[in-house]
């Protein structure tokens, strides 16, 4: 259920939680949003070195994410460098405010380099809102990932 490296929930768990929240949002006509975060760094473009640096900083990254979201929000790790955050009771405007908080927290987090300096994270964040941007988790995930990809 939880990722052992970050203690974030698994991709399957976040998808299951989304379905439960989607049902609730539809029944009570309440908003529901998702945030997608893809992380990297500005290290030389050697992919293996970049992945190693990001992996070393994962606890700090997840801690920064947790500081930028509410206790009712749920963070899931959907791949080694991608996270999805479920925002119950959050409309499109609220999700954009949360994106701003996360950008700030992630900017404060950094990846340690071999020489002792720190490297700022490249962060690709996108928000999607049910049902405005999609009707199910798969569709919303595709829209969110596409929005992150366009930022690169």
RAFEN-V987454 format. One record per helix or strand. SS is the DSSP state (helix for helix, strand for strand). FROM is the first residue (numbers start at 1). TO is the last residue. If there is no record, write none. Layout:
BEGIN
ss | from | to
SS | FROM | TO
SS | FROM | TO
END
This chain:
BEGIN
ss | from | to
strand | 2 | 2
strand | 9 | 10
helix | 11 | 28
strand | 32 | 41
helix | 47 | 67
strand | 74 | 79
strand | 82 | 88
helix | 92 | 108
strand | 110 | 112
strand | 118 | 130
strand | 134 | 134
helix | 137 | 151
END
